[in-house]
Amino acid sequence: MQRGITIIDASAGGLGGCPYAGSATGNLATEDLVWHLHGLGIDTGIDLQKLVDTSAWLAGYMGRTCLARTVAALT
């Protein structure tokens, strides 16, 4: 971000991965990214608790474990 990055790819709950790469466990969790940005004092305009609640629901709906550390901490 200090070098001008304005777009960061992330996914709710870190859900994802690649079926062709067995060691690929998922993606950067949006909740963990937002938590970090808020910790840096960057206002994202995102309600972190609502994001956490949605990601926890989504993981349950998909029958997956949510690996986002922020979800584990706030649920």
PDB file of N, CA, C and O in Angstrom:
ATOM      1  N   MET A   1       0.820  -1.183   0.000  1.00  0.00           N
ATOM      2  CA  MET A   1       0.000   0.000   0.000  1.00  0.00           C
ATOM      3  C   MET A   1       0.870   1.255   0.000  1.00  0.00           C
ATOM      4  O   MET A   1       0.513   2.269  -0.598  1.00  0.00           O
ATOM      5  N   GLN A   2       2.003   1.176   0.669  1.00  0.00           N
ATOM      6  CA  GLN A   2       2.899   2.327   0.679  1.00  0.00           C
ATOM      7  C   GLN A   2       3.515   2.563  -0.695  1.00  0.00           C
ATOM      8  O   GLN A   2       4.046   3.640  -0.967  1.00  0.00           O
ATOM      9  N   ARG A   3       3.445   1.570  -1.543  1.00  0.00           N
ATOM     10  CA  ARG A   3       3.995   1.674  -2.895  1.00  0.00           C
ATOM     11  C   ARG A   3       2.906   1.928  -3.941  1.00  0.00           C
ATOM     12  O   ARG A   3       3.177   1.877  -5.141  1.00  0.00           O
ATOM     13  N   GLY A   4       1.672   2.200  -3.492  1.00  0.00           N
ATOM     14  CA  GLY A   4       0.608   2.553  -4.420  1.00  0.00           C
ATOM     15  C   GLY A   4      -0.393   1.465  -4.745  1.00  0.00           C
ATOM     16  O   GLY A   4      -1.246   1.650  -5.613  1.00  0.00           O
ATOM     17  N   ILE A   5      -0.306   0.341  -4.068  1.00  0.00           N
ATOM     18  CA  ILE A   5      -1.289  -0.713  -4.307  1.00  0.00           C
ATOM     19  C   ILE A   5      -2.652  -0.220  -3.818  1.00  0.00           C
ATOM     20  O   ILE A   5      -2.783   0.232  -2.680  1.00  0.00           O
ATOM     21  N   THR A   6      -3.649  -0.310  -4.671  1.00  0.00           N
ATOM     22  CA  THR A   6      -4.987   0.147  -4.295  1.00  0.00           C
ATOM     23  C   THR A   6      -6.017  -0.979  -4.331  1.00  0.00           C
ATOM     24  O   THR A   6      -7.145  -0.790  -3.875  1.00  0.00           O
ATOM     25  N   ILE A   7      -5.656  -2.132  -4.857  1.00  0.00           N
ATOM     26  CA  ILE A   7      -6.572  -3.274  -4.922  1.00  0.00           C
ATOM     27  C   ILE A   7      -5.869  -4.477  -4.313  1.00  0.00           C
ATOM     28  O   ILE A   7      -4.748  -4.814  -4.695  1.00  0.00           O
ATOM     29  N   ILE A   8      -6.541  -5.125  -3.358  1.00  0.00           N
ATOM     30  CA  ILE A   8      -6.022  -6.334  -2.722  1.00  0.00           C
ATOM     31  C   ILE A   8      -7.085  -7.407  -2.860  1.00  0.00           C
ATOM     32  O   ILE A   8      -8.231  -7.193  -2.465  1.00  0.00           O
ATOM     33  N   ASP A   9      -6.730  -8.547  -3.408  1.00  0.00           N
ATOM     34  CA  ASP A   9      -7.666  -9.646  -3.624  1.00  0.00           C
ATOM     35  C   ASP A   9      -7.801 -10.443  -2.330  1.00  0.00           C
ATOM     36  O   ASP A   9      -6.805 -10.862  -1.739  1.00  0.00           O
ATOM     37  N   ALA A  10      -9.022 -10.643  -1.905  1.00  0.00           N
ATOM     38  CA  ALA A  10      -9.309 -11.423  -0.697  1.00  0.00           C
ATOM     39  C   ALA A  10     -10.657 -12.107  -0.889  1.00  0.00           C
ATOM     40  O   ALA A  10     -11.395 -11.790  -1.822  1.00  0.00           O
ATOM     41  N   SER A  11     -10.972 -13.041  -0.008  1.00  0.00           N
ATOM     42  CA  SER A  11     -12.264 -13.731  -0.114  1.00  0.00           C
ATOM     43  C   SER A  11     -12.868 -13.918   1.269  1.00  0.00           C
ATOM     44  O   SER A  11     -12.159 -14.093   2.260  1.00  0.00           O
ATOM     45  N   ALA A  12     -14.175 -13.877   1.310  1.00  0.00           N
ATOM     46  CA  ALA A  12     -14.905 -14.015   2.573  1.00  0.00           C
ATOM     47  C   ALA A  12     -14.506 -15.305   3.262  1.00  0.00           C
ATOM     48  O   ALA A  12     -14.627 -16.390   2.693  1.00  0.00           O
ATOM     49  N   GLY A  13     -14.034 -15.181   4.485  1.00  0.00           N
ATOM     50  CA  GLY A  13     -13.655 -16.348   5.264  1.00  0.00           C
ATOM     51  C   GLY A  13     -12.412 -17.058   4.766  1.00  0.00           C
ATOM     52  O   GLY A  13     -12.053 -18.115   5.286  1.00  0.00           O
ATOM     53  N   GLY A  14     -11.747 -16.492   3.761  1.00  0.00           N
ATOM     54  CA  GLY A  14     -10.595 -17.159   3.185  1.00  0.00           C
ATOM     55  C   GLY A  14     -10.968 -18.379   2.368  1.00  0.00           C
ATOM     56  O   GLY A  14     -10.108 -19.165   1.974  1.00  0.00           O
ATOM     57  N   LEU A  15     -12.269 -18.530   2.117  1.00  0.00           N
ATOM     58  CA  LEU A  15     -12.741 -19.701   1.367  1.00  0.00           C
ATOM     59  C   LEU A  15     -12.232 -19.644  -0.059  1.00  0.00           C
ATOM     60  O   LEU A  15     -12.223 -18.588  -0.693  1.00  0.00           O
ATOM     61  N   GLY A  16     -11.820 -20.762  -0.538  1.00  0.00           N
ATOM     62  CA  GLY A  16     -11.310 -20.830  -1.905  1.00  0.00           C
ATOM     63  C   GLY A  16     -10.247 -21.888  -2.010  1.00  0.00           C
ATOM     64  O   GLY A  16     -10.302 -22.917  -1.337  1.00  0.00           O
ATOM     65  N   GLY A  17      -9.305 -21.635  -2.837  1.00  0.00           N
ATOM     66  CA  GLY A  17      -8.254 -22.600  -3.076  1.00  0.00           C
ATOM     67  C   GLY A  17      -8.233 -22.962  -4.544  1.00  0.00           C
ATOM     68  O   GLY A  17      -8.935 -22.353  -5.350  1.00  0.00           O
ATOM     69  N   CYS A  18      -7.452 -23.924  -4.883  1.00  0.00           N
ATOM     70  CA  CYS A  18      -7.317 -24.341  -6.273  1.00  0.00           C
ATOM     71  C   CYS A  18      -7.395 -25.861  -6.339  1.00  0.00           C
ATOM     72  O   CYS A  18      -6.639 -26.549  -5.653  1.00  0.00           O
ATOM     73  N   PRO A  19      -8.299 -26.391  -7.155  1.00  0.00           N
ATOM     74  CA  PRO A  19      -8.417 -27.850  -7.235  1.00  0.00           C
ATOM     75  C   PRO A  19      -7.196 -28.507  -7.862  1.00  0.00           C
ATOM     76  O   PRO A  19      -7.033 -29.723  -7.759  1.00  0.00           O
ATOM     77  N   TYR A  20      -6.341 -27.732  -8.505  1.00  0.00           N
ATOM     78  CA  TYR A  20      -5.168 -28.287  -9.173  1.00  0.00           C
ATOM     79  C   TYR A  20      -3.901 -28.200  -8.327  1.00  0.00           C
ATOM     80  O   TYR A  20      -2.872 -28.780  -8.673  1.00  0.00           O
ATOM     81  N   ALA A  21      -3.984 -27.471  -7.220  1.00  0.00           N
ATOM     82  CA  ALA A  21      -2.831 -27.321  -6.331  1.00  0.00           C
ATOM     83  C   ALA A  21      -3.229 -27.808  -4.947  1.00  0.00           C
ATOM     84  O   ALA A  21      -3.833 -27.067  -4.171  1.00  0.00           O
ATOM     85  N   GLY A  22      -2.893 -29.043  -4.641  1.00  0.00           N
ATOM     86  CA  GLY A  22      -3.310 -29.662  -3.391  1.00  0.00           C
ATOM     87  C   GLY A  22      -2.901 -28.915  -2.135  1.00  0.00           C
ATOM     88  O   GLY A  22      -3.580 -29.004  -1.113  1.00  0.00           O
ATOM     89  N   SER A  23      -1.805 -28.184  -2.197  1.00  0.00           N
ATOM     90  CA  SER A  23      -1.346 -27.463  -1.005  1.00  0.00           C
ATOM     91  C   SER A  23      -1.974 -26.079  -0.878  1.00  0.00           C
ATOM     92  O   SER A  23      -1.743 -25.389   0.115  1.00  0.00           O
ATOM     93  N   ALA A  24      -2.759 -25.666  -1.860  1.00  0.00           N
ATOM     94  CA  ALA A  24      -3.408 -24.350  -1.808  1.00  0.00           C
ATOM     95  C   ALA A  24      -4.640 -24.454  -0.916  1.00  0.00           C
ATOM     96  O   ALA A  24      -5.652 -25.039  -1.302  1.00  0.00           O
ATOM     97  N   THR A  25      -4.542 -23.885   0.269  1.00  0.00           N
ATOM     98  CA  THR A  25      -5.618 -24.038   1.251  1.00  0.00           C
ATOM     99  C   THR A  25      -6.705 -22.995   1.131  1.00  0.00           C
ATOM    100  O   THR A  25      -7.803 -23.200   1.649  1.00  0.00           O
ATOM    101  N   GLY A  26      -6.446 -21.904   0.480  1.00  0.00           N
ATOM    102  CA  GLY A  26      -7.461 -20.864   0.361  1.00  0.00           C
ATOM    103  C   GLY A  26      -6.845 -19.528   0.030  1.00  0.00           C
ATOM    104  O   GLY A  26      -5.725 -19.446  -0.473  1.00  0.00           O
ATOM    105  N   ASN A  27      -7.576 -18.506   0.311  1.00  0.00           N
ATOM    106  CA  ASN A  27      -7.194 -17.147  -0.040  1.00  0.00           C
ATOM    107  C   ASN A  27      -7.050 -16.295   1.214  1.00  0.00           C
ATOM    108  O   ASN A  27      -7.384 -16.724   2.319  1.00  0.00           O
ATOM    109  N   LEU A  28      -6.551 -15.091   1.020  1.00  0.00           N
ATOM    110  CA  LEU A  28      -6.491 -14.133   2.120  1.00  0.00           C
ATOM    111  C   LEU A  28      -7.917 -13.847   2.572  1.00  0.00           C
ATOM    112  O   LEU A  28      -8.767 -13.484   1.759  1.00  0.00           O
ATOM    113  N   ALA A  29      -8.179 -14.007   3.855  1.00  0.00           N
ATOM    114  CA  ALA A  29      -9.516 -13.754   4.385  1.00  0.00           C
ATOM    115  C   ALA A  29      -9.786 -12.253   4.437  1.00  0.00           C
ATOM    116  O   ALA A  29      -8.996 -11.486   4.988  1.00  0.00           O
ATOM    117  N   THR A  30     -10.898 -11.852   3.863  1.00  0.00           N
ATOM    118  CA  THR A  30     -11.271 -10.442   3.857  1.00  0.00           C
ATOM    119  C   THR A  30     -11.339  -9.890   5.273  1.00  0.00           C
ATOM    120  O   THR A  30     -10.940  -8.751   5.513  1.00  0.00           O
ATOM    121  N   GLU A  31     -11.838 -10.684   6.209  1.00  0.00           N
ATOM    122  CA  GLU A  31     -11.959 -10.238   7.596  1.00  0.00           C
ATOM    123  C   GLU A  31     -10.597  -9.928   8.199  1.00  0.00           C
ATOM    124  O   GLU A  31     -10.439  -8.938   8.913  1.00  0.00           O
ATOM    125  N   ASP A  32      -9.608 -10.781   7.910  1.00  0.00           N
ATOM    126  CA  ASP A  32      -8.263 -10.559   8.445  1.00  0.00           C
ATOM    127  C   ASP A  32      -7.636  -9.314   7.824  1.00  0.00           C
ATOM    128  O   ASP A  32      -6.930  -8.565   8.499  1.00  0.00           O
ATOM    129  N   LEU A  33      -7.896  -9.101   6.552  1.00  0.00           N
ATOM    130  CA  LEU A  33      -7.402  -7.895   5.884  1.00  0.00           C
ATOM    131  C   LEU A  33      -8.038  -6.638   6.479  1.00  0.00           C
ATOM    132  O   LEU A  33      -7.341  -5.668   6.780  1.00  0.00           O
ATOM    133  N   VAL A  34      -9.354  -6.657   6.646  1.00  0.00           N
ATOM    134  CA  VAL A  34     -10.055  -5.494   7.202  1.00  0.00           C
ATOM    135  C   VAL A  34      -9.598  -5.234   8.633  1.00  0.00           C
ATOM    136  O   VAL A  34      -9.394  -4.080   9.012  1.00  0.00           O
ATOM    137  N   TRP A  35      -9.432  -6.293   9.439  1.00  0.00           N
ATOM    138  CA  TRP A  35      -8.936  -6.157  10.815  1.00  0.00           C
ATOM    139  C   TRP A  35      -7.577  -5.446  10.803  1.00  0.00           C
ATOM    140  O   TRP A  35      -7.332  -4.529  11.587  1.00  0.00           O
ATOM    141  N   HIS A  36      -6.711  -5.888   9.903  1.00  0.00           N
ATOM    142  CA  HIS A  36      -5.369  -5.305   9.811  1.00  0.00           C
ATOM    143  C   HIS A  36      -5.432  -3.837   9.388  1.00  0.00           C
ATOM    144  O   HIS A  36      -4.759  -2.989   9.974  1.00  0.00           O
ATOM    145  N   LEU A  37      -6.229  -3.546   8.384  1.00  0.00           N
ATOM    146  CA  LEU A  37      -6.353  -2.163   7.920  1.00  0.00           C
ATOM    147  C   LEU A  37      -6.911  -1.263   9.011  1.00  0.00           C
ATOM    148  O   LEU A  37      -6.429  -0.147   9.205  1.00  0.00           O
ATOM    149  N   HIS A  38      -7.926  -1.743   9.726  1.00  0.00           N
ATOM    150  CA  HIS A  38      -8.473  -0.954  10.837  1.00  0.00           C
ATOM    151  C   HIS A  38      -7.403  -0.730  11.904  1.00  0.00           C
ATOM    152  O   HIS A  38      -7.317   0.353  12.483  1.00  0.00           O
ATOM    153  N   GLY A  39      -6.589  -1.756  12.164  1.00  0.00           N
ATOM    154  CA  GLY A  39      -5.510  -1.628  13.138  1.00  0.00           C
ATOM    155  C   GLY A  39      -4.467  -0.596  12.731  1.00  0.00           C
ATOM    156  O   GLY A  39      -3.800  -0.003  13.578  1.00  0.00           O
ATOM    157  N   LEU A  40      -4.337  -0.393  11.435  1.00  0.00           N
ATOM    158  CA  LEU A  40      -3.411   0.625  10.922  1.00  0.00           C
ATOM    159  C   LEU A  40      -4.048   2.010  10.888  1.00  0.00           C
ATOM    160  O   LEU A  40      -3.415   2.993  10.501  1.00  0.00           O
ATOM    161  N   GLY A  41      -5.315   2.067  11.303  1.00  0.00           N
ATOM    162  CA  GLY A  41      -6.013   3.346  11.310  1.00  0.00           C
ATOM    163  C   GLY A  41      -6.618   3.713   9.974  1.00  0.00           C
ATOM    164  O   GLY A  41      -6.970   4.871   9.751  1.00  0.00           O
ATOM    165  N   ILE A  42      -6.745   2.736   9.075  1.00  0.00           N
ATOM    166  CA  ILE A  42      -7.318   2.986   7.755  1.00  0.00           C
ATOM    167  C   ILE A  42      -8.804   2.678   7.798  1.00  0.00           C
ATOM    168  O   ILE A  42      -9.198   1.548   8.087  1.00  0.00           O
ATOM    169  N   ASP A  43      -9.625   3.671   7.513  1.00  0.00           N
ATOM    170  CA  ASP A  43     -11.082   3.488   7.508  1.00  0.00           C
ATOM    171  C   ASP A  43     -11.495   2.828   6.205  1.00  0.00           C
ATOM    172  O   ASP A  43     -11.299   3.389   5.127  1.00  0.00           O
ATOM    173  N   THR A  44     -12.064   1.641   6.304  1.00  0.00           N
ATOM    174  CA  THR A  44     -12.485   0.902   5.114  1.00  0.00           C
ATOM    175  C   THR A  44     -13.956   1.122   4.791  1.00  0.00           C
ATOM    176  O   THR A  44     -14.396   0.848   3.675  1.00  0.00           O
ATOM    177  N   GLY A  45     -14.717   1.616   5.762  1.00  0.00           N
ATOM    178  CA  GLY A  45     -16.152   1.750   5.563  1.00  0.00           C
ATOM    179  C   GLY A  45     -16.880   0.426   5.712  1.00  0.00           C
ATOM    180  O   GLY A  45     -18.074   0.333   5.430  1.00  0.00           O
ATOM    181  N   ILE A  46     -16.164  -0.598   6.156  1.00  0.00           N
ATOM    182  CA  ILE A  46     -16.737  -1.941   6.304  1.00  0.00           C
ATOM    183  C   ILE A  46     -17.057  -2.200   7.760  1.00  0.00           C
ATOM    184  O   ILE A  46     -16.228  -1.961   8.638  1.00  0.00           O
ATOM    185  N   ASP A  47     -18.267  -2.693   8.017  1.00  0.00           N
ATOM    186  CA  ASP A  47     -18.664  -3.109   9.361  1.00  0.00           C
ATOM    187  C   ASP A  47     -18.071  -4.502   9.591  1.00  0.00           C
ATOM    188  O   ASP A  47     -18.590  -5.496   9.083  1.00  0.00           O
ATOM    189  N   LEU A  48     -16.991  -4.562  10.353  1.00  0.00           N
ATOM    190  CA  LEU A  48     -16.265  -5.813  10.530  1.00  0.00           C
ATOM    191  C   LEU A  48     -17.131  -6.908  11.133  1.00  0.00           C
ATOM    192  O   LEU A  48     -17.051  -8.057  10.698  1.00  0.00           O
ATOM    193  N   GLN A  49     -17.952  -6.588  12.116  1.00  0.00           N
ATOM    194  CA  GLN A  49     -18.781  -7.617  12.741  1.00  0.00           C
ATOM    195  C   GLN A  49     -19.781  -8.206  11.755  1.00  0.00           C
ATOM    196  O   GLN A  49     -20.012  -9.415  11.763  1.00  0.00           O
ATOM    197  N   LYS A  50     -20.372  -7.381  10.913  1.00  0.00           N
ATOM    198  CA  LYS A  50     -21.306  -7.900   9.902  1.00  0.00           C
ATOM    199  C   LYS A  50     -20.573  -8.787   8.900  1.00  0.00           C
ATOM    200  O   LYS A  50     -21.109  -9.806   8.465  1.00  0.00           O
ATOM    201  N   LEU A  51     -19.362  -8.409   8.535  1.00  0.00           N
ATOM    202  CA  LEU A  51     -18.555  -9.230   7.633  1.00  0.00           C
ATOM    203  C   LEU A  51     -18.234 -10.569   8.276  1.00  0.00           C
ATOM    204  O   LEU A  51     -18.336 -11.611   7.629  1.00  0.00           O
ATOM    205  N   VAL A  52     -17.849 -10.547   9.533  1.00  0.00           N
ATOM    206  CA  VAL A  52     -17.546 -11.775  10.277  1.00  0.00           C
ATOM    207  C   VAL A  52     -18.772 -12.680  10.340  1.00  0.00           C
ATOM    208  O   VAL A  52     -18.679 -13.880  10.081  1.00  0.00           O
ATOM    209  N   ASP A  53     -19.913 -12.105  10.681  1.00  0.00           N
ATOM    210  CA  ASP A  53     -21.152 -12.889  10.778  1.00  0.00           C
ATOM    211  C   ASP A  53     -21.516 -13.525   9.435  1.00  0.00           C
ATOM    212  O   ASP A  53     -21.929 -14.684   9.384  1.00  0.00           O
ATOM    213  N   THR A  54     -21.364 -12.774   8.365  1.00  0.00           N
ATOM    214  CA  THR A  54     -21.679 -13.285   7.026  1.00  0.00           C
ATOM    215  C   THR A  54     -20.732 -14.401   6.630  1.00  0.00           C
ATOM    216  O   THR A  54     -21.165 -15.409   6.073  1.00  0.00           O
ATOM    217  N   SER A  55     -19.457 -14.240   6.906  1.00  0.00           N
ATOM    218  CA  SER A  55     -18.476 -15.264   6.547  1.00  0.00           C
ATOM    219  C   SER A  55     -18.670 -16.539   7.356  1.00  0.00           C
ATOM    220  O   SER A  55     -18.513 -17.639   6.826  1.00  0.00           O
ATOM    221  N   ALA A  56     -19.007 -16.400   8.628  1.00  0.00           N
ATOM    222  CA  ALA A  56     -19.276 -17.579   9.456  1.00  0.00           C
ATOM    223  C   ALA A  56     -20.494 -18.324   8.917  1.00  0.00           C
ATOM    224  O   ALA A  56     -20.493 -19.552   8.844  1.00  0.00           O
ATOM    225  N   TRP A  57     -21.529 -17.581   8.542  1.00  0.00           N
ATOM    226  CA  TRP A  57     -22.722 -18.201   7.957  1.00  0.00           C
ATOM    227  C   TRP A  57     -22.378 -18.901   6.649  1.00  0.00           C
ATOM    228  O   TRP A  57     -22.797 -20.036   6.420  1.00  0.00           O
ATOM    229  N   LEU A  58     -21.611 -18.223   5.786  1.00  0.00           N
ATOM    230  CA  LEU A  58     -21.250 -18.778   4.486  1.00  0.00           C
ATOM    231  C   LEU A  58     -20.464 -20.077   4.626  1.00  0.00           C
ATOM    232  O   LEU A  58     -20.726 -21.044   3.911  1.00  0.00           O
ATOM    233  N   ALA A  59     -19.508 -20.100   5.538  1.00  0.00           N
ATOM    234  CA  ALA A  59     -18.722 -21.315   5.755  1.00  0.00           C
ATOM    235  C   ALA A  59     -19.627 -22.457   6.203  1.00  0.00           C
ATOM    236  O   ALA A  59     -19.484 -23.583   5.727  1.00  0.00           O
ATOM    237  N   GLY A  60     -20.563 -22.173   7.120  1.00  0.00           N
ATOM    238  CA  GLY A  60     -21.498 -23.199   7.569  1.00  0.00           C
ATOM    239  C   GLY A  60     -22.389 -23.686   6.443  1.00  0.00           C
ATOM    240  O   GLY A  60     -22.644 -24.884   6.316  1.00  0.00           O
ATOM    241  N   TYR A  61     -22.856 -22.765   5.634  1.00  0.00           N
ATOM    242  CA  TYR A  61     -23.721 -23.108   4.503  1.00  0.00           C
ATOM    243  C   TYR A  61     -22.996 -24.015   3.516  1.00  0.00           C
ATOM    244  O   TYR A  61     -23.588 -24.930   2.943  1.00  0.00           O
ATOM    245  N   MET A  62     -21.708 -23.747   3.328  1.00  0.00           N
ATOM    246  CA  MET A  62     -20.912 -24.534   2.391  1.00  0.00           C
ATOM    247  C   MET A  62     -20.343 -25.806   3.022  1.00  0.00           C
ATOM    248  O   MET A  62     -19.738 -26.629   2.335  1.00  0.00           O
ATOM    249  N   GLY A  63     -20.541 -25.960   4.329  1.00  0.00           N
ATOM    250  CA  GLY A  63     -20.004 -27.134   5.015  1.00  0.00           C
ATOM    251  C   GLY A  63     -18.492 -27.104   5.120  1.00  0.00           C
ATOM    252  O   GLY A  63     -17.844 -28.151   5.145  1.00  0.00           O
ATOM    253  N   ARG A  64     -17.931 -25.908   5.182  1.00  0.00           N
ATOM    254  CA  ARG A  64     -16.481 -25.733   5.250  1.00  0.00           C
ATOM    255  C   ARG A  64     -16.095 -25.113   6.585  1.00  0.00           C
ATOM    256  O   ARG A  64     -16.927 -24.504   7.257  1.00  0.00           O
ATOM    257  N   THR A  65     -14.865 -25.266   6.955  1.00  0.00           N
ATOM    258  CA  THR A  65     -14.334 -24.610   8.134  1.00  0.00           C
ATOM    259  C   THR A  65     -13.796 -23.250   7.724  1.00  0.00           C
ATOM    260  O   THR A  65     -13.036 -23.138   6.761  1.00  0.00           O
ATOM    261  N   CYS A  66     -14.186 -22.232   8.447  1.00  0.00           N
ATOM    262  CA  CYS A  66     -13.700 -20.888   8.166  1.00  0.00           C
ATOM    263  C   CYS A  66     -12.332 -20.732   8.823  1.00  0.00           C
ATOM    264  O   CYS A  66     -12.199 -20.874  10.038  1.00  0.00           O
ATOM    265  N   LEU A  67     -11.328 -20.443   8.019  1.00  0.00           N
ATOM    266  CA  LEU A  67      -9.957 -20.343   8.524  1.00  0.00           C
ATOM    267  C   LEU A  67      -9.560 -18.924   8.915  1.00  0.00           C
ATOM    268  O   LEU A  67      -8.440 -18.701   9.376  1.00  0.00           O
ATOM    269  N   ALA A  68     -10.459 -17.971   8.737  1.00  0.00           N
ATOM    270  CA  ALA A  68     -10.143 -16.578   9.067  1.00  0.00           C
ATOM    271  C   ALA A  68      -9.950 -16.435  10.581  1.00  0.00           C
ATOM    272  O   ALA A  68     -10.833 -16.794  11.360  1.00  0.00           O
ATOM    273  N   ARG A  69      -8.827 -15.924  10.978  1.00  0.00           N
ATOM    274  CA  ARG A  69      -8.547 -15.770  12.409  1.00  0.00           C
ATOM    275  C   ARG A  69      -9.476 -14.753  13.062  1.00  0.00           C
ATOM    276  O   ARG A  69      -9.827 -14.885  14.235  1.00  0.00           O
ATOM    277  N   THR A  70      -9.866 -13.746  12.301  1.00  0.00           N
ATOM    278  CA  THR A  70     -10.777 -12.738  12.836  1.00  0.00           C
ATOM    279  C   THR A  70     -12.144 -13.340  13.120  1.00  0.00           C
ATOM    280  O   THR A  70     -12.779 -12.989  14.115  1.00  0.00           O
ATOM    281  N   VAL A  71     -12.600 -14.233  12.267  1.00  0.00           N
ATOM    282  CA  VAL A  71     -13.880 -14.914  12.492  1.00  0.00           C
ATOM    283  C   VAL A  71     -13.784 -15.745  13.767  1.00  0.00           C
ATOM    284  O   VAL A  71     -14.703 -15.727  14.586  1.00  0.00           O
ATOM    285  N   ALA A  72     -12.698 -16.463  13.943  1.00  0.00           N
ATOM    286  CA  ALA A  72     -12.519 -17.276  15.153  1.00  0.00           C
ATOM    287  C   ALA A  72     -12.504 -16.395  16.401  1.00  0.00           C
ATOM    288  O   ALA A  72     -13.027 -16.791  17.443  1.00  0.00           O
ATOM    289  N   ALA A  73     -11.916 -15.218  16.304  1.00  0.00           N
ATOM    290  CA  ALA A  73     -11.805 -14.339  17.460  1.00  0.00           C
ATOM    291  C   ALA A  73     -13.115 -13.640  17.809  1.00  0.00           C
ATOM    292  O   ALA A  73     -13.367 -13.349  18.978  1.00  0.00           O
ATOM    293  N   LEU A  74     -13.945 -13.370  16.812  1.00  0.00           N
ATOM    294  CA  LEU A  74     -15.135 -12.546  17.053  1.00  0.00           C
ATOM    295  C   LEU A  74     -16.451 -13.310  17.037  1.00  0.00           C
ATOM    296  O   LEU A  74     -17.516 -12.700  17.130  1.00  0.00           O
ATOM    297  N   THR A  75     -16.399 -14.632  16.921  1.00  0.00           N
ATOM    298  CA  THR A  75     -17.650 -15.404  16.980  1.00  0.00           C
ATOM    299  C   THR A  75     -17.724 -16.238  18.210  1.00  0.00           C
ATOM    300  O   THR A  75     -18.709 -16.948  18.416  1.00  0.00           O
TER     301      THR A  75
END
